[in-house]
Amino acid sequence: MEKKLQKVAVVGPESTGKSTTTQWLANSFNTLWVPEYARYYCETLQREYTLQDELNMFFGQIALEDSILSISKDRKFIFCDTTFITIKIWSDYLFGFTPKPVVDELSIRTYDYYLLMDIDMPWEDDPLRDFPDKREYFFDVWKQELNKLNANYTIISGMGAERNKFAESAVLEFLHTTGI
């Protein structure tokens, strides 16, 4: 029986190295990765985002992930630079609730393993990043969300190459335990 494609999600608060680590891992393991759609969406947004924008980013992330999955049939696993769960976290924080399509997708669209990026890296300013003083808060929220999902995850700490190697070791252990 053929094993299903495994999805490894790299998640966490802003400015924790998610994109850098995801790309590094995809190159290291010679596989594909799903970029963060919200970054593309917000690059041209000239106003404060709204709940509708959050929904647009949700549907965009899902579509982007599905497009990468459709060309990944010969792969055993892929990496996802964040997930739509980010939309839940931001919607809860900014608007006090999560739109129904996002909540409904939580039980349908699952990820096999998560790397939760620690906040031990220094904050890097970026016009698309918000709340540098709330990183600890969002880190705790990520842990709560992953625990609610009974997610299999590892917290990734360290700087630079050390962080990447720790992430790589965690993925290798996951692949070993799943028989990939």
C-alpha positions in Angstrom: 0.0 0.0 0.0 1.3 3.4 -0.9 1.9 5.8 2.0 0.2 9.2 1.9 2.2 12.3 1.3 3.4 13.7 4.7 3.1 17.5 5.4 5.6 19.1 7.7 4.5 22.6 8.8 7.0 25.2 10.0 5.0 27.5 12.2 5.3 30.1 15.0 5.2 33.8 15.7 6.6 36.4 13.3 10.4 36.9 12.9 11.3 33.4 14.0 12.9 32.1 10.8 10.0 30.1 9.4 10.5 31.0 5.8 14.3 30.7 5.9 14.1 27.3 7.7 11.4 26.0 5.4 13.4 26.8 2.3 16.6 25.4 3.8 14.8 22.1 4.8 13.2 21.7 1.4 16.6 22.2 -0.3 18.3 19.9 2.2 15.7 17.1 1.7 15.3 17.8 -2.0 11.6 18.3 -1.8 9.0 20.9 -2.5 7.7 23.6 -0.1 4.6 25.7 0.2 5.3 29.4 0.7 3.3 31.7 3.0 0.5 33.2 0.9 -0.2 36.1 3.3 3.2 37.6 2.5 2.3 37.9 -1.2 -1.2 39.2 -0.3 0.0 41.9 2.1 2.9 43.2 0.0 0.5 45.4 -2.0 -2.1 46.0 0.6 -2.2 49.8 1.2 -4.5 49.8 4.3 -5.1 47.9 7.5 -6.3 44.4 6.8 -9.8 43.4 7.5 -11.6 40.2 8.4 -12.3 39.8 4.7 -8.6 40.0 4.0 -8.0 37.3 6.6 -10.5 35.1 4.7 -8.9 36.0 1.4 -5.5 34.9 2.8 -7.1 31.7 4.2 -8.4 30.7 0.7 -5.2 31.8 -0.9 -3.1 29.6 1.4 -5.3 26.6 0.8 -5.2 27.1 -3.0 -1.4 27.5 -2.9 -1.0 24.4 -0.8 -3.3 22.4 -3.0 -1.4 23.5 -6.1 1.9 22.3 -4.6 0.3 19.1 -3.4 -1.0 18.4 -6.9 2.6 18.4 -8.3 4.0 16.5 -5.3 2.6 13.0 -6.0 6.0 11.4 -6.4 7.2 12.9 -3.1 7.0 11.3 0.3 6.8 14.6 2.1 6.7 18.4 1.7 7.3 21.4 3.9 4.7 24.2 4.5 5.9 27.7 5.4 3.2 28.3 8.0 -0.4 27.1 7.6 -3.9 28.5 7.5 -3.9 28.1 11.3 -2.2 31.5 11.3 -5.4 33.0 10.0 -7.2 31.5 13.1 -4.7 33.0 15.5 -4.7 36.4 13.8 -8.5 36.5 13.5 -9.0 35.6 17.1 -6.5 38.3 18.2 -7.6 41.1 15.9 -11.3 40.4 15.5 -12.2 38.3 18.6 -13.3 35.2 16.6 -12.4 32.9 13.7 -14.5 32.7 10.6 -16.5 29.5 10.1 -14.6 28.3 7.0 -11.3 28.4 8.9 -12.7 26.6 11.9 -14.3 23.9 9.6 -11.0 23.3 7.9 -9.1 22.6 11.1 -10.5 19.0 11.3 -10.2 18.4 7.5 -6.8 19.7 6.6 -4.3 18.1 8.8 -0.5 18.3 9.0 1.6 15.3 10.0 4.3 17.1 11.9 5.0 20.7 13.1 8.2 22.6 13.8 7.2 25.3 16.2 9.8 28.1 15.9 11.0 29.5 19.2 11.2 33.2 19.9 14.9 33.1 20.8 15.9 34.9 17.6 16.1 38.7 17.6 13.2 40.5 16.0 13.9 41.7 12.5 11.9 44.7 11.3 9.9 44.1 8.2 6.9 46.2 7.0 4.8 43.1 6.9 5.4 42.1 10.5 3.4 43.3 13.5 3.5 43.2 17.3 7.2 42.7 18.1 6.3 43.0 21.8 3.8 40.2 21.5 6.0 37.3 20.4 5.8 35.5 23.7 2.0 35.8 23.7 1.8 34.4 20.1 4.3 31.6 20.9 2.0 30.6 23.8 -1.0 30.8 21.5 0.7 28.6 18.9 1.4 26.0 21.6 -2.2 26.1 22.8 -3.5 25.7 19.2 -1.2 22.8 18.5 -2.1 21.1 21.7 -5.8 21.5 20.9 -5.2 19.7 17.7 -3.2 16.9 19.4 -0.5 17.9 17.0 2.9 16.2 16.8 5.4 19.0 17.2 8.9 20.0 18.2 10.0 23.4 19.4 13.0 24.6 17.3 15.5 26.9 19.0 19.0 28.1 18.2 20.6 30.6 15.8 21.5 30.3 12.2 23.0 27.0 11.1 22.4 25.5 14.6 18.7 26.2 14.2 18.6 24.6 10.8 20.5 21.6 12.0 18.1 21.2 15.0 15.1 21.4 12.6 16.8 18.9 10.2 17.4 16.5 13.1 13.7 16.8 14.3 12.5 16.1 10.7 14.8 13.1 10.4 13.5 11.7 13.7 9.9 12.2 12.5 10.7 10.5 9.2 12.3 7.6 11.0 9.3 7.1 13.3 6.9 7.2 10.4 8.9 4.8 8.4 9.6 7.2 5.5 
